């Protein structure tokens, strides 16, 4: 619980800092009035990624057999389906919500605690919903683009929703705390490993990586809220700016939710 409180405070401080810096911003994009702050935070996150996260994810990908990585992704994906089900129901999408509940029940039993995604093979598609999407579904405006420390791309609306997502994550209540924190670390590294090749493509193709990531994030986020063909796709990677490519790691409806 202390980890969640620290993260929540961090997010709120970041949002406040963005708002303060935005007052003096001269950014030309109306969706990105805090561009000065955002570029600095983006650079900080990129440095952390290059120095620590990407090397760890590369070692993880190279050291673990593909079926182990798939099992880890499936395990945390199954946990994420619980909060997805809640948000689908909150959005009034009862059919999708009940499908998510059935997924969790099937994968948690016949799928060996979620290590095997038997629900997808049984015709129960994977959805990805969070509280920011729920707010957007009911008309909540996204607000300006914000880059959060360590967490990456967001908007004011989604930053407000983050504490709900953290507290809605069942893994956040796992005891003992040591196992909970190890799981969090593995989940982050597994997700980053799934986006390694996509991130390399961005490095090679984008003239301005910040703009590429920002524009891709905002467009994809709106598509997620509009349910415009985005319900059954891999997770968005906020640092690389694109979704993990199929084949970047063993597929299987795997990557975990934010």
C-alpha positions as CSV (number, residue, x, y, z in Angstrom):
1,X,0.0,0.0,0.0
2,X,2.9,2.4,0.7
3,X,4.1,1.9,-2.9
4,X,0.7,2.9,-4.2
5,X,0.7,6.0,-2.0
6,X,4.1,7.1,-3.2
7,X,3.2,6.6,-6.8
8,X,0.0,8.6,-6.3
9,X,1.8,11.5,-4.7
10,X,4.4,11.3,-7.5
11,X,1.7,11.6,-10.2
12,X,-0.1,14.5,-8.4
13,X,3.2,16.4,-8.0
14,X,4.0,15.8,-11.7
15,X,0.7,17.1,-12.8
16,X,1.0,20.2,-10.6
17,X,4.5,20.8,-12.0
18,X,3.2,20.5,-15.5
19,X,0.4,23.0,-14.8
20,X,2.8,25.5,-13.3
21,X,5.3,25.2,-16.2
22,X,2.5,25.4,-18.7
23,X,1.7,28.9,-17.6
24,X,4.9,30.1,-19.1
25,X,4.9,27.7,-22.1
26,X,5.1,28.9,-25.6
27,X,4.4,25.6,-27.3
28,X,2.5,25.9,-30.5
29,X,0.4,22.8,-30.2
30,X,-2.9,23.5,-28.4
31,X,-2.9,19.9,-27.2
32,X,0.6,20.3,-25.7
33,X,0.7,23.6,-23.8
34,X,3.2,22.1,-21.4
35,X,5.7,21.2,-24.1
36,X,8.8,22.6,-22.3
37,X,8.1,20.5,-19.2
38,X,7.1,17.5,-21.2
39,X,10.2,17.5,-23.3
40,X,12.4,17.7,-20.2
41,X,10.5,14.8,-18.6
42,X,10.5,12.9,-21.8
43,X,14.3,13.2,-21.9
44,X,14.6,12.1,-18.3
45,X,12.4,9.0,-19.0
46,X,14.4,8.2,-22.1
47,X,17.6,8.3,-20.2
48,X,16.2,6.0,-17.5
49,X,15.0,3.7,-20.2
50,X,18.4,3.6,-22.0
51,X,20.4,3.2,-18.8
52,X,18.3,0.8,-16.9
53,X,15.0,-0.4,-18.3
54,X,16.0,-1.3,-21.9
55,X,19.1,-3.3,-20.9
56,X,17.1,-5.2,-18.2
57,X,14.4,-5.9,-20.8
58,X,16.9,-7.1,-23.4
59,X,18.6,-9.4,-20.9
60,X,15.1,-10.7,-19.9
61,X,14.2,-11.4,-23.5
62,X,17.5,-13.1,-24.3
63,X,17.7,-15.2,-21.1
64,X,14.2,-16.6,-20.7
65,X,12.7,-19.1,-23.1
66,X,9.8,-17.8,-25.1
67,X,7.2,-19.9,-23.4
68,X,8.3,-18.6,-20.0
69,X,7.9,-15.0,-21.2
70,X,4.5,-15.8,-22.7
71,X,3.4,-17.4,-19.4
72,X,4.5,-14.3,-17.4
73,X,2.7,-12.0,-19.8
74,X,-0.4,-14.1,-19.6
75,X,-0.3,-14.3,-15.8
76,X,-0.2,-10.5,-15.4
77,X,-2.6,-10.0,-18.3
78,X,-5.1,-12.2,-16.5
79,X,-4.8,-10.1,-13.4
80,X,-5.3,-7.0,-15.5
81,X,-8.5,-8.5,-16.9
82,X,-10.1,-8.0,-13.5
83,X,-9.9,-4.2,-13.6
84,X,-10.8,-4.3,-17.3
85,X,-14.0,-6.1,-16.4
86,X,-14.8,-3.4,-13.8
87,X,-14.3,-0.6,-16.3
88,X,-16.3,-2.3,-19.0
89,X,-19.2,-2.6,-16.6
90,X,-18.8,1.0,-15.4
91,X,-19.0,2.0,-19.1
92,X,-22.2,0.1,-19.5
93,X,-20.6,-2.5,-21.8
94,X,-22.2,-5.4,-20.0
95,X,-21.5,-8.0,-22.6
96,X,-17.8,-7.2,-22.7
97,X,-17.6,-7.0,-18.9
98,X,-19.2,-10.4,-18.5
99,X,-16.9,-11.8,-21.1
100,X,-13.9,-10.4,-19.1
101,X,-15.3,-12.1,-16.0
102,X,-15.5,-15.3,-17.8
103,X,-12.0,-14.9,-19.1
104,X,-10.6,-14.5,-15.6
105,X,-12.6,-17.5,-14.3
106,X,-11.5,-19.7,-17.2
107,X,-7.8,-18.7,-17.3
108,X,-7.5,-18.8,-13.5
109,X,-8.7,-22.4,-13.4
110,X,-8.1,-24.3,-16.6
111,X,-5.3,-21.8,-17.6
112,X,-3.3,-22.6,-14.4
113,X,-3.7,-19.2,-12.6
114,X,-3.5,-17.4,-15.9
115,X,-0.2,-18.8,-17.2
116,X,-2.1,-20.2,-20.3
117,X,-4.6,-18.1,-22.2
118,X,-7.2,-20.7,-22.8
119,X,-10.0,-18.1,-22.9
120,X,-8.9,-16.6,-26.2
121,X,-8.9,-20.0,-27.8
122,X,-12.4,-20.5,-26.3
123,X,-13.6,-17.4,-28.2
124,X,-13.4,-14.9,-25.3
125,X,-11.5,-11.9,-26.7
126,X,-9.2,-9.9,-24.6
127,X,-10.2,-6.2,-23.9
128,X,-8.1,-3.5,-22.4
129,X,-9.9,-0.8,-20.4
130,X,-8.8,1.5,-17.6
131,X,-10.4,4.3,-15.6
132,X,-9.2,7.0,-18.0
133,X,-11.1,5.3,-20.8
134,X,-14.1,5.1,-18.5
135,X,-14.0,8.8,-17.8
136,X,-13.6,9.4,-21.6
137,X,-16.5,7.2,-22.4
138,X,-18.8,9.4,-20.3
139,X,-17.6,12.6,-21.9
140,X,-14.5,13.5,-19.8
141,X,-12.3,15.6,-21.9
142,X,-8.7,14.5,-22.2
143,X,-7.2,17.8,-21.5
144,X,-3.6,18.7,-22.3
145,X,-0.9,16.1,-23.0
146,X,1.4,15.4,-20.0
147,X,4.6,13.3,-19.7
148,X,4.8,11.8,-16.2
149,X,8.1,10.8,-14.6
150,X,8.8,7.1,-15.1
151,X,5.2,6.5,-16.3
152,X,5.5,8.3,-19.6
153,X,2.7,9.7,-21.9
154,X,-0.6,10.7,-20.3
155,X,-3.2,13.5,-20.3
156,X,-4.6,15.5,-17.5
157,X,-7.7,13.3,-17.4
158,X,-5.7,10.1,-17.4
159,X,-3.4,11.4,-14.8
160,X,-6.4,12.0,-12.6
161,X,-7.5,8.4,-13.3
162,X,-4.1,6.9,-12.4
163,X,-4.7,6.5,-8.6
164,X,-8.0,4.6,-9.4
165,X,-6.0,2.3,-11.8
166,X,-3.4,1.6,-9.1
167,X,-5.9,0.8,-6.4
168,X,-7.9,-1.2,-8.9
169,X,-5.0,-3.5,-9.6
170,X,-5.5,-6.8,-7.7
171,X,-1.7,-7.3,-7.6
172,X,-1.4,-4.2,-5.4
173,X,-2.9,-6.2,-2.6
174,X,-0.6,-9.2,-2.9
175,X,1.2,-10.3,0.3
176,X,4.0,-10.4,1.3
177,X,5.1,-7.0,0.1
178,X,8.4,-8.4,-1.1
179,X,6.6,-10.7,-3.6
180,X,4.3,-7.8,-4.6
181,X,7.3,-5.6,-5.5
182,X,9.1,-8.3,-7.3
183,X,6.0,-9.0,-9.4
184,X,5.7,-5.3,-10.2
185,X,9.3,-5.2,-11.4
186,X,8.9,-8.4,-13.5
187,X,5.7,-7.0,-15.0
188,X,7.4,-3.7,-16.1
189,X,10.3,-5.5,-17.6
190,X,8.1,-8.0,-19.4
191,X,6.1,-5.2,-20.9
192,X,9.2,-3.3,-22.0
193,X,10.6,-6.5,-23.5
194,X,7.6,-6.7,-25.7
195,X,8.2,-3.3,-27.2
196,X,12.0,-3.6,-27.8
197,X,11.8,-4.0,-31.6
198,X,9.1,-1.3,-31.9
199,X,11.1,1.1,-29.9
200,X,14.2,0.5,-32.2
201,X,12.0,1.3,-35.2
202,X,11.0,4.6,-33.7
203,X,14.6,5.5,-33.0
204,X,15.5,4.9,-36.6
205,X,12.4,6.5,-38.2
206,X,11.4,9.5,-36.2
207,X,13.1,12.9,-36.9
208,X,11.6,14.2,-33.6
209,X,11.0,11.2,-31.2
210,X,9.1,13.4,-28.8
211,X,6.6,14.6,-31.4
212,X,6.2,11.1,-32.8
213,X,5.5,9.6,-29.4
214,X,3.1,12.4,-28.4
215,X,1.0,12.3,-31.6
216,X,0.9,8.5,-31.7
217,X,-0.2,8.3,-28.1
218,X,-2.9,10.9,-28.4
219,X,-4.3,9.3,-31.6
220,X,-4.3,5.8,-30.2
221,X,-5.7,6.9,-26.9
222,X,-8.7,8.5,-28.6
223,X,-9.1,5.3,-30.7
224,X,-9.2,3.3,-27.5
225,X,-11.9,5.5,-26.0
226,X,-13.9,5.5,-29.2
227,X,-13.6,1.7,-29.4
228,X,-12.4,2.2,-33.0
229,X,-11.0,-1.2,-33.6
230,X,-8.7,-0.9,-30.6
231,X,-10.4,-3.4,-28.2
232,X,-8.4,-6.5,-29.0
233,X,-4.9,-5.1,-29.6
234,X,-1.6,-5.3,-27.7
235,X,-0.9,-2.7,-25.0
236,X,0.4,0.8,-26.1
237,X,3.9,1.5,-25.1
238,X,4.1,5.1,-23.9
239,X,7.8,5.4,-24.3
240,X,8.3,4.0,-27.8
241,X,5.1,5.6,-29.1
242,X,3.8,2.4,-30.8
243,X,2.3,-0.8,-29.8
244,X,4.6,-3.9,-29.6
245,X,4.9,-5.5,-33.0
246,X,3.5,-9.0,-33.3
247,X,6.5,-11.3,-33.1
248,X,8.6,-8.9,-31.0
249,X,8.2,-11.5,-28.3
250,X,6.0,-14.6,-28.2
251,X,2.5,-13.2,-28.9
252,X,-0.4,-14.7,-27.0
253,X,-2.6,-12.0,-25.7
254,X,0.0,-11.3,-23.2
255,X,1.3,-7.9,-22.4
256,X,0.2,-6.5,-19.1
257,X,-2.0,-3.5,-18.5
258,X,-0.7,-0.2,-17.2
